[in-house]
Amino acid sequence: MIFGIPIQTLALFFLGTAAMGGVAWVFLYPILSGERNVEKRMANVARAGPVVRSAGRGKEKSRREQVEETLKDLQNKKNKRPPLQTRITQAGLTLSKRNFLLGSGGLGVAIFLLGLIGGVGLLPALGLGFAAGAGVPVWLISFLKKRRESRFLEVFPDAVDIIVRGIKAGLPLPDCLKIIAQDSEEPVKSEFRSLVDSQTIGLPLGEACGRIYERIPLPEANFFAIVISIQQKAGGNLSEALGNLSRVLRDRKRMKAKIHAMSMEAKASAAIIASLPIAVMLLVYISSPQYIELLWTHPMGRFMLAASALWMACGVFVMKKMINFDF
């Protein structure tokens, strides 16, 4: 009992408050931050208007319209949130959506039963089971996806250089793609193998390159899809365009490495600040365990420990958002 209120009632209140806060964050943040207004403005800018054609500039406007349509289609694909099966594929997993959901549910039930057997109580066991079933698999997909994207960025500029050198040497573009699909490293090898297979069954090259961006949602893959789509629809010097793309990719890679090096001091400071309370608690427990045992033996101590963990989690989340730099 805390102030005449049962512990389970307080725990249920905090869980409900956290759930309502998460729902409010999902639905109210886009409105308060202005993201929806930005999306509407971008849609208005990208909306095709009436074009007055002239006899002398018909070809130029036709080419411009093709480029605008290609960019607008790729932007629309980018704004859509991918479904669960697509996110599983982006992580490099071969699981089906059904098996993934069954595995997540089984993990949640197992953690819930372990919590009940361990005597933590019904509500804490429900919270642990929900976190394990709904949070851990999603985090694992996000981790594998980021690792796969990082590996893709390391190999992709070399693959673009192979295409540039092959075209300059007189090889057709499909043969250059086959060379990458055979000799490159993963995950570029598997992605270009899928590209070659799509070409074999008759899929247009621009659309096949767009599917690479669906499986690897990176700006670099999007650049490649845009260059190939525009070249297929409007023509142009593909080797020069891909050569410029290769330089852009390597410049972005160097810039990302520079940002990573400059932000390491802030990340180290955040890690020290986040781990300092836990380290102090362990040291106090080693030196005088009777002094700190009240935090998990007394009801008020458990309440204070839960509140401190919640505020620490909020602080870690804020620091993480402050030191993550996107460009």
N, C-alpha and C positions, 0 to 999 in steps of 0.2 A: 504493500500500500504506500502510495506517495500522495501526501496531502488528501488522504481519504479516497483516492482513486486507485483502482486495481492496476497492476502492472500490465496485464493483458489489454485492458482498455486503452492505456496510454500507447502501447505498441501498435494497436489497431489504428489509433488516431494518427500516429506518425506515418504508418504505411499508407493510410488513405490520403493524408496530406501530400506525401511524396508522389502518389499516383496522380492526384489532381494537378500537382505542379508539373509533372511530365506531360500530361494532356494539354494543359494550358500553354506550355512551351512549344509543343508541336503545332497547335492551331493558332495561337496568338502571336508567336514570334514573327512569322512572315508578314503579319499585318503591321505590327509595331515597328519592325526594322525597315519597312518599305520595300521588301523584296518583291511583293506582288505588284507594286507600282512600277518597279523597274522592269518586271517581266511584261507588263502591259505596254510600257513605253517601247521596249524592244520589239514587241509584236507589231505596234503601230509603225515603227520605223521600217521593219522588214516587210510590211504589207505592200504588195505590188500595186502600184497605181497605174492609171491610164498613161500610155506612152504615145506621144505624137510621132509618127514615123515620117521620115523624109526620104526622098528618092536617093539622095547622095550618101546617106549614112545608115542605110538599112542593115548592112552587114555588121557594122559596129554595134548597133543597138541589139541586134539579135544575139551577138556574142555576149553582150553585157547581161541580157535577160537570162541566158543560160547560166552564167556565173552566179547571178543573184538567186536563181532557183536552186542551184546546187548548194549554195551556202545556207539558204533558208531551210532546206530539207535536213541538212546535217545539224543545224541549230535546233530544229524541232526534235530530232532524235536525242540530242544532248539533254534537253530540258525534261524529258520523261524519266521518271524513276524506274529503274529496271526491276522486273519481278524477281521473285526468290530464286527461280531456276536459273535466271541469267546471272545473278550474283554468285550462285554456286559455281557456275561455269567460269566466271571471272576469277574465282579463287583457285582454279585449276583442278577442281574435284570432278569426279565422274558420277557422283551420287544423283539420284532422282529426287524430286521434291518430296515425294511420299516417304522415301527412306530417310531423308534428312529430318522431316517432321517426326517420324517414328523414333529416330535416335534421340532427338531433342526431348521428346516426351518421356522416353525411357530413362534418360539421364536425370530429368527433373523428379520423376517418381523415385528413383534410386536414392537421390540425395534427401528427398523428403522422408523416406523410410529410415535412412541412416540417422537423420536428425531425431526422429521419434525414438529409435532404439537408444541413441545417446542421451535421451532425457532432456533435450533442450526446450521442449514444450511444443504445443500444436502450432501456434502462430509463428514462432521463429522457424520451425521446420517447414511450414508453408512458404515463408519468405525465402529460405535457402533453396527449396525445391523450385520455386518460380525463377529465382535468379540463375540457378544452374540450367534449367530447361530453356529459358528464353534469352538469357544473357550470354552464357558461355559459348553456345554454338554460333551466335551472331558475331561475337568477338573473334572467334576462331576464323570465321569466313573473312572478316575484315583484315585480320593479321595475314592470312595466306594470300589474300588479294594484293595487299601492299607489298608483300615480299615478291610476288610474281611480277608486279608492275615494276619494281625496282630492278629486277633481273632483266626485264624486257628493255628498260631504258639503257642498260649497259651494252646490250648487243645490237639494238636497233640501228644506231648510226652506221655501224659497219655493214649491216644489211643494205641500207640505202646506198652506201658507197659501192657495193657490189653491183647494184642496178645501174648506177651512173657509169662505172667503168665498162660494164657489159654493153650498154647502149652505145657508148663512144667507140667500142671495138666492133660494132656492127651486129651484135646479137639482138634478136627480138626480145621484147619485154617478157613474154611467157617463159622463155628459156632462162632468163635471169632469175625469175621467181622460182623456177625449179631448182636452180643451183642453191638458192638460199634455203629452200625446203629440204635439201639433201645434206648440206654441209654446215649450216649455221647451228647455233646452240639454242637450247630451250630457254624461254618459251617461244622465241621467234621462229624456231624450226617448225613447231607444231602449228603455229598460226599461219605461216606461209604454206604449209602443207594443206591446211584447210582451204586457203585461198586458191591453190592450184587445183584441188579437187572441185571447188565450186566452178572454176573455169572449165574444167573437163565436162561437167554436166550442163554447160551452156549459160551460166549466170554471167551477166555483164561485169566487166572488170571493176567499174566504179562501185557497183553495189557490193561486190565481193570484198573490196577494200573497206567499205563502210562497215561490214560485219566484223572486221578486225577491231574497229573502234568500239563496237558493242561488247566484245569480249575483253578488250584492254582499254578501259575508258580513260585514256590519257590524252592530253593535248597533242603530243607528238604523233600518236596514231591518228588523231583527227586531222592533223596537218597533212599526213601522208594520204589519207583518204580524199581530202579536198584537192590536192595536187593531181592525183590520178583521175578523179572524177571530172575536173575541169579540163584536163588534157584530152580525155576521151570524148567530151562533148564539144569543146571549142577548139581543140588542136593546140599546137605550140611545140616548143623545143622541150621535150621531156627531160633530157639529160641536164640542161641548164636549170630547169625548175627543181629537179631532185638534188642537184648540186647545191643550190641555195638552201634547200630544205636540210641537207646534211650539215651545212655550216650552222644553220639555226639550231639544230638539235644539239650539236656539240657546244655551242655557246650557252644554251640553256643548261646543259649538263655542268659546265664550268660554273655558271652562276649559282646553280643549286648547291654545288660543293662549297662555294664561297659562303653562301648563306648558312649552310650547315656548320661550317667552321666558326663563323661569327656568332652563331647562336648557342654554341656549346657552353659558353660561360654562363649564360642565363639558364640553360637546362641543368647544368651542374648545381647552380644555386638553388633552383627549384627542387631538385632531388634532395639536397641537404636539408632545406627547410621542411620538406614533407616527411623526411625520415627522422628528424630531430626529436619530436615528441615520443615516437616509438622507442628510439634509442634511450632516451632519458627514463622512460617507464621500465625498460628492461634492466638498466643499471640500478634503479631504485629497488626493483624487485630482487636483484642479486644481493644488494647490500642490506636491505631491511624489508623482507617480504611482508611482515606483519603490518607495516605502514601503508602499503599499497593494495593489500588484499581486500580492503574495504570496497574497492571499485567493482569487484565482481561477487562479493559475498553479501553486501548490503543493498537493499532495493534502491536507495537514493544513489549509491555508487554506480549501479548498473545503468540507471537513468542518465547520470552524468557521462558515463563512458559512451553510451549510445549517442548522446547529443554531441559529444566531442568528436566521435567518429564521423557523424553527419557533417559537422562544420569543417573538419579536415578534408573530407571528400569534396565539399564545395570549394575550398581553397585550392586543392590540387587541380580541380577542373578549371578554375579561373586561370591559374598559372599556366596550365597546358594550353589554353586558348591564347594566352598572351605571347607564348614563346614559339608557337607554330606559325611559320611564315609561308604563305602561298604566293606564287607569282605566275 
